Amino acid sequence: MGKSIGWDGKTNTVYIGKVNEDDTDAYLTNMDYFTIQSTGISFRLNNWDKEKDKDATGKMHDKALKFGVNSGPGEGYVEYLLNQEYQTFEGGFSLEHSSRNINLGTVLKIYGDDELLYTSNVIDGGSLPVDFSVDVSGVIKLKIKLETSVWRSGLKYYDTQYVLFNPSLYK
């Protein structure tokens, strides 16, 4: 039916479609990515380690995508097909809690059909999580890109984790 499905465990209720106007229509965590690319850094996307769903302040998030990088400088991105179905993309971005002291000069950029829509401030050790809201009206392909500008030796493979939390799409 093309509607989101929700579950309220407290009342054992299944919801089809929105329960109220603020409900998310889709989460990126429930969507399959279109492509992942990286240059100059080791970059991967995962959402399998629930202990890594904490932002820099230690707050746990139910919906989160993790990006693992090491060394730098470089860039990596993941793309999703939105097919002009959504109006707004909202969420937050942070170093993951266990990586909260790492400094790689990392910036989050969000593109719609290769047009830059959002750029975060540099997210390094000591940075609080940042929230974003981006107009994605008419966007076919959403690109989420991380860019690092600092070389740091001695990091293990994917030692530094970033978390994109509550990545929500609204129609």
Secondary structure by P-SEA (a helix, b strand, c coil): ccbbbbbccccccccccccccccccccccccccccccccccccccccccccccccccccccccbbbbbbcccccccbbbbbccccccbbbbcccccccccccccbbbbbbbcccccccccccccccccccccccccccccbbbbbbbbcccccccccccbbbbbccccccc
